[in-house]
Amino acid sequence: MALSKMVAVVAMCILLGGCMNVCEGWKEEARLIHVGGKVLCQDCTKGWNEWVHGDKPIKGVRVSVTCMDERSRVVYYGSDETDAQGVFEMTINRYINGKELKANLCSVRLVSSPDPVYNIFTNFGGGKCGVKLSRPSLVYRDLIKYTLGPFYFTSPMCDEPDTTESTDDHQGSNY
């Protein structure tokens, strides 16, 4: 009985020792931030099924990433164009001018579309206003990877007018 307890204790020590070595590997600082995603077009003139499943990638869309510091100053700006599959990928050095870039202070947004039909920004997926980097999809050795959901453009025919009231400074004026 005592021998089996001793074997169990030794096995636990070996197991915990192995876990400690694995945990020490996570102490390695990630030096790169990788941001990727896809840009598609949505056609509202199609039926529901085609609209949901009929999105097509747009080649040449410009997507940007802007990173701020704690005082809301831009410390990094970069952009990329999508390939034929509508995919963009950007790699950012985590240390810029000796200071650490905070990924949660970075946002990714659509900039422009070369498509003559699908060139109206949508906020479906957050592309128009921008998406903050919040949860990495992969953390491995010297890489932190963020994979964003697809961003979408639509046609002018599908553009919905802004019906929210504007709060102009001219309220209450006589002209």
HELIX and SHEET records of a PDB file:
HELIX    1   1 ALA A    2  GLY A   25  1                                  24    
HELIX    2   2 TRP A   48  HIS A   53  1                                   6    
HELIX    3   3 ALA A  103  LEU A  105  5                                   3    
HELIX    4   4 PRO A  156  CYS A  158  5                                   3    
SHEET    1   A 3 LYS A  56  PRO A  57  0                                        
SHEET    2   A 3 LEU A  32  GLN A  42 -1                                        
SHEET    3   A 3 VAL A  87  ASN A  93 -1                                        
SHEET    1   B 4 LYS A  56  PRO A  57  0                                        
SHEET    2   B 4 LEU A  32  GLN A  42 -1                                        
SHEET    3   B 4 LEU A 143  THR A 147  1                                        
SHEET    4   B 4 LEU A 138  TYR A 140 -1                                        
SHEET    1   C 4 LYS A  56  PRO A  57  0                                        
SHEET    2   C 4 LEU A  32  GLN A  42 -1                                        
SHEET    3   C 4 PHE A 151  THR A 154  1                                        
SHEET    4   C 4 ILE A 120  PHE A 121 -1                                        
SHEET    1   D 4 VAL A  74  GLU A  81  0                                        
SHEET    2   D 4 ARG A  62  MET A  68 -1                                        
SHEET    3   D 4 CYS A 106  SER A 112 -1                                        
SHEET    4   D 4 VAL A 131  LYS A 132 -1                                        
SHEET    1   E 2 TYR A  95  ILE A  96  0                                        
SHEET    2   E 2 LYS A  99  GLU A 100 -1                                        
END                                                                             
